Amino acid sequence: MEAIIANLTQWIDKEKITRDQITNLKKQRDTWKAELADIDRESLVLVTSTIRSPHGGELNLAWQGVDGHIRLDSIKDGSTVLLRANHGSIVAQGSSQSTFTVWPDTPEGYEVTLDIRNCLLESIKRHRIGQIQTPERHVRFNYDYDLALDRVLTGIAEEDGSLEVVHYKSKGVRNPVAPRVQMHTLVPGAGQPCIAHYYKWAGEYVVEKSLKQQLGSIGEDTWPFVITTWTFNGGVRVVDSIIEEQPGDSRRITRFTYPATAPANNYKHLILSRPVKIEVTTESLTTASTVEQLP
């Protein structure tokens, strides 16, 4: 920014340009100066220094500030160090590490190492002290490009086979304000069923409908699912209905009715969001359905 400001000043002072061009360049220079001043201004960052227990215990947290980054340095219980941090250099491009030693100087001590690349958390390793090459637990993080936030988290993978994946909606989205999750899948591993959440959006910020589905073995067609639908009541976002179904077995539908109006006071939104009637319909897919009204 300083180079841009200096270049504009040179054009204004030394180059043979028109009065209108000078006026325009001065406006640009003032804009850049304001941006630079905002970046360089002093800012106050609040951090927790002490945590007190109702039973009298107290933890003291120490921090360090480096180039605008606030990093945890240690946690102590009196004179006893419970956690000690060792941070590498902060780099915008390239790799760095932060290692936290838990219960240092004790037989139970271990380390947690954070691998950071291009300011993004790449992996977390738990290992014995000084034995980073043989981690006891290793979690990896994956990212993808995003038009609004540059990078978004798309996956978390662990060594035990568990996996968490997020898929964002991109097609048909122009100049998005924020990324919109289209599908979130959790694979617990160890033979447990997968759980998937699907989301239908209305506009940039509002989830209109979600589908939660439990996925079993390949070829199995009796996966239970839950569909939740939202709506607006007087400008307040509320749950409209919930459908819970076990294919081939049972279905449960819960519908909510809300007050149509509310007094114009501080409690208006609270009143409009509270259902006045809840109707639950249960159905055995081979017998007649039953309707039950909850107070």
Wavefront OBJ file of the C-alpha trace (Angstrom):
o trace
v 0.000 0.000 0.000
v 2.828 2.415 0.819
v 4.298 1.812 -2.650
v 0.928 2.544 -4.265
v 0.577 5.790 -2.269
v 4.103 6.858 -3.225
v 3.415 6.121 -6.888
v 0.206 8.183 -6.834
v 2.043 11.057 -5.151
v 4.688 10.993 -7.876
v 2.011 11.234 -10.568
v 0.310 14.104 -8.746
v 3.496 16.126 -8.118
v 5.692 15.483 -11.136
v 3.743 14.200 -14.103
v 2.086 16.466 -16.645
v -1.559 15.563 -16.201
v -4.827 17.501 -16.236
v -6.494 19.085 -13.217
v -9.294 16.527 -13.303
v -6.756 13.691 -13.346
v -4.963 15.219 -10.353
v -8.261 15.464 -8.444
v -9.072 11.830 -9.226
v -5.603 10.621 -8.188
v -5.801 12.549 -4.923
v -9.102 10.850 -4.127
v -7.492 7.459 -4.798
v -4.508 8.359 -2.629
v -6.755 9.458 0.243
v -8.649 6.157 0.000
v -5.422 4.139 0.180
v -4.151 6.247 3.106
v -7.370 5.571 4.996
v -7.018 1.820 4.326
v -3.409 1.862 5.556
v -4.340 3.819 8.683
v -7.056 1.306 9.479
v -4.590 -1.574 9.156
v -1.939 0.124 11.298
v -4.304 1.304 14.045
v -3.931 -0.075 17.541
v -6.590 -2.570 18.523
v -7.536 -4.099 21.833
v -7.806 -7.894 22.015
v -9.258 -9.377 25.197
v -8.003 -12.777 26.366
v -8.778 -14.917 29.394
v -6.075 -14.572 32.030
v -7.658 -16.479 34.915
v -10.226 -19.263 35.285
v -11.629 -19.700 38.800
v -13.572 -22.691 40.057
v -16.479 -22.310 42.523
v -14.533 -24.742 44.709
v -11.537 -22.420 44.981
v -9.227 -23.694 42.247
v -7.602 -21.243 39.860
v -5.852 -21.552 36.502
v -3.619 -18.842 35.076
v -3.272 -18.453 31.306
v -0.332 -16.654 29.690
v -0.424 -15.360 26.120
v 1.932 -13.872 23.576
v 1.168 -11.418 20.805
v 3.171 -11.641 17.576
v 2.398 -9.573 14.455
v -1.272 -9.320 15.343
v -1.581 -13.021 16.252
v -2.544 -13.994 19.806
v -1.096 -17.346 20.879
v -1.461 -19.330 24.094
v 1.859 -19.620 25.913
v 1.092 -21.625 29.063
v -1.522 -22.730 31.591
v -0.552 -22.975 35.256
v -2.168 -24.125 38.470
v -0.243 -22.022 40.942
v 3.421 -22.865 40.261
v 2.548 -26.129 38.502
v 2.680 -25.946 34.700
v -0.205 -27.891 33.154
v 0.458 -26.894 29.548
v 3.449 -25.340 27.842
v 3.498 -24.110 24.242
v 6.338 -23.826 21.759
v 5.423 -21.849 18.646
v 7.266 -21.551 15.372
v 7.506 -18.422 13.263
v 4.341 -16.958 11.760
v 4.479 -17.066 7.945
v 1.827 -16.123 5.398
v 3.212 -18.593 2.851
v 4.899 -21.824 3.878
v 4.861 -24.178 6.860
v 5.045 -23.636 10.613
v 4.357 -25.627 13.771
v 3.001 -25.133 17.267
v 3.618 -27.836 19.874
v 1.723 -28.020 23.174
v 3.157 -30.122 25.977
v 0.441 -31.410 28.336
v 1.478 -32.349 31.886
v 5.139 -31.434 31.224
v 7.846 -32.989 33.417
v 5.543 -35.828 34.489
v 5.290 -39.513 33.422
v 1.824 -38.775 32.011
v 3.109 -35.993 29.775
v 2.469 -35.953 26.022
v 2.587 -33.479 23.156
v 0.076 -32.173 20.635
v 1.583 -30.717 17.456
v -0.268 -28.438 15.057
v 1.052 -28.398 11.480
v 0.151 -25.151 9.720
v 0.598 -24.433 6.016
v -0.231 -21.086 4.398
v -2.056 -20.017 7.594
v -4.350 -23.088 7.454
v -4.351 -25.896 10.022
v -3.144 -28.952 8.102
v -2.993 -31.623 10.795
v -3.002 -32.322 14.538
v -0.779 -35.040 15.989
v -0.813 -36.421 19.501
v 2.416 -38.178 20.403
v 4.799 -38.941 23.209
v 7.211 -36.176 24.108
v 9.856 -35.826 21.397
v 8.388 -38.647 19.255
v 6.462 -36.722 16.598
v 7.340 -39.292 13.916
v 5.252 -41.957 15.688
v 1.949 -40.235 16.543
v -0.622 -42.023 18.662
v -3.383 -40.050 16.965
v -3.311 -38.115 13.706
v -6.078 -35.877 12.327
v -5.826 -34.299 8.848
v -7.777 -31.333 7.479
v -8.665 -30.622 3.839
v -9.719 -27.317 2.269
v -11.097 -26.030 -1.011
v -11.350 -22.682 -2.787
v -14.325 -20.454 -2.010
v -15.398 -17.277 -3.778
v -16.382 -15.510 -0.552
v -13.886 -16.743 2.054
v -10.960 -17.863 -0.149
v -10.693 -21.241 1.668
v -13.285 -23.403 3.424
v -12.917 -26.636 5.395
v -14.106 -29.636 3.361
v -12.893 -32.697 5.248
v -11.474 -34.122 8.481
v -9.849 -37.566 8.384
v -8.486 -39.649 11.255
v -6.143 -42.610 11.275
v -8.874 -44.896 12.677
v -10.814 -44.564 9.410
v -13.398 -42.039 10.567
v -14.129 -39.266 8.104
v -16.157 -36.054 8.050
v -16.853 -34.369 4.711
v -18.633 -31.120 3.803
v -19.832 -30.329 0.274
v -20.742 -26.738 -0.551
v -23.210 -25.540 -3.152
v -21.408 -23.747 -5.957
v -23.422 -24.126 -9.164
v -25.774 -21.257 -9.917
v -24.331 -19.070 -7.140
v -23.145 -15.619 -8.254
v -21.129 -13.426 -5.902
v -22.006 -15.473 -2.795
v -22.056 -13.665 0.529
v -21.075 -16.833 2.405
v -20.522 -20.505 1.543
v -23.639 -22.678 1.720
v -23.360 -26.268 2.928
v -25.243 -28.646 0.650
v -24.242 -31.952 2.245
v -22.472 -32.919 5.461
v -21.442 -36.567 5.849
v -20.035 -38.315 8.913
v -18.362 -41.730 8.547
v -17.663 -42.954 12.116
v -15.802 -46.096 11.014
v -15.606 -49.345 12.974
v -18.633 -50.702 11.078
v -20.984 -47.995 12.341
v -23.569 -46.560 9.921
v -22.809 -43.310 8.142
v -24.885 -40.211 8.842
v -25.578 -37.653 6.110
v -27.244 -34.253 6.320
v -28.605 -32.571 3.169
v -29.652 -28.914 3.127
v -31.985 -26.969 0.814
v -31.417 -23.209 0.852
v -33.770 -20.281 0.231
v -31.641 -17.242 -0.595
v -28.152 -16.622 0.798
v -28.691 -17.221 4.520
v -31.795 -19.338 5.149
v -31.965 -23.140 5.271
v -35.462 -24.058 4.087
v -35.281 -27.835 4.572
v -32.822 -30.400 5.917
v -32.677 -34.172 5.508
v -30.809 -36.333 8.010
v -30.278 -39.872 6.781
v -28.552 -42.860 8.301
v -26.765 -44.910 5.660
v -26.305 -48.628 6.245
v -24.703 -51.330 4.153
v -24.649 -51.140 0.366
v -27.878 -52.531 -1.094
v -29.840 -51.928 2.081
v -33.031 -49.937 1.403
v -34.303 -49.380 4.948
v -32.277 -46.361 5.942
v -34.009 -44.206 8.587
v -34.219 -40.472 7.882
v -35.439 -37.213 9.411
v -36.730 -34.258 7.334
v -36.997 -30.877 9.049
v -38.752 -27.951 7.322
v -38.547 -24.321 8.434
v -40.788 -21.355 7.632
v -41.322 -17.767 8.767
v -44.003 -16.557 11.159
v -44.245 -12.769 11.285
v -40.592 -12.487 10.286
v -39.454 -15.085 12.842
v -37.863 -18.294 11.576
v -39.600 -21.346 13.093
v -39.779 -25.103 12.551
v -42.788 -25.974 10.387
v -42.675 -29.783 10.478
v -40.486 -32.782 11.298
v -40.842 -36.124 9.523
v -39.116 -39.149 11.083
v -39.334 -42.345 9.093
v -38.040 -45.872 9.281
v -38.816 -47.199 5.775
v -40.957 -50.304 5.914
v -41.689 -49.829 9.590
v -43.036 -46.511 10.847
v -43.435 -42.793 10.158
v -43.882 -39.957 12.664
v -44.876 -36.448 11.505
v -44.802 -33.497 13.892
v -46.472 -30.234 12.796
v -46.281 -26.941 14.651
v -48.836 -24.108 14.779
v -47.790 -20.651 15.961
v -49.711 -17.527 17.021
v -50.673 -15.368 14.039
v -50.089 -12.078 15.878
v -48.247 -10.752 18.900
v -48.097 -7.418 20.777
v -45.534 -4.961 19.429
v -43.138 -5.091 22.384
v -39.760 -6.597 23.291
v -41.305 -10.075 23.560
v -42.916 -10.124 20.112
v -40.353 -12.408 18.490
v -40.359 -14.756 21.485
v -44.161 -15.081 21.384
v -44.229 -15.683 17.621
v -41.623 -18.439 17.941
v -43.498 -20.466 20.586
v -45.947 -23.029 19.172
v -49.517 -22.916 20.451
v -50.291 -26.343 19.021
v -48.208 -29.424 18.242
v -49.817 -32.212 16.237
v -48.079 -35.576 16.029
v -49.156 -38.207 13.503
v -47.742 -41.705 13.869
v -48.180 -44.310 11.207
v -47.343 -47.966 10.979
v -46.901 -48.418 7.269
v -49.182 -51.453 7.347
v -51.927 -50.116 9.670
v -54.066 -47.000 9.993
v -52.382 -43.831 11.219
v -53.155 -42.209 14.559
v -53.234 -38.500 15.361
v -52.239 -37.108 18.734
v -52.351 -33.474 19.887
v -49.823 -32.323 22.423
v -50.649 -29.467 24.799
l 1 2 3 4 5 6 7 8 9 10 11 12 13 14 15 16 17 18 19 20 21 22 23 24 25 26 27 28 29 30 31 32 33 34 35 36 37 38 39 40 41 42 43 44 45 46 47 48 49 50 51 52 53 54 55 56 57 58 59 60 61 62 63 64 65 66 67 68 69 70 71 72 73 74 75 76 77 78 79 80 81 82 83 84 85 86 87 88 89 90 91 92 93 94 95 96 97 98 99 100 101 102 103 104 105 106 107 108 109 110 111 112 113 114 115 116 117 118 119 120 121 122 123 124 125 126 127 128 129 130 131 132 133 134 135 136 137 138 139 140 141 142 143 144 145 146 147 148 149 150 151 152 153 154 155 156 157 158 159 160 161 162 163 164 165 166 167 168 169 170 171 172 173 174 175 176 177 178 179 180 181 182 183 184 185 186 187 188 189 190 191 192 193 194 195 196 197 198 199 200 201 202 203 204 205 206 207 208 209 210 211 212 213 214 215 216 217 218 219 220 221 222 223 224 225 226 227 228 229 230 231 232 233 234 235 236 237 238 239 240 241 242 243 244 245 246 247 248 249 250 251 252 253 254 255 256 257 258 259 260 261 262 263 264 265 266 267 268 269 270 271 272 273 274 275 276 277 278 279 280 281 282 283 284 285 286 287 288 289 290 291 292 293 294 295
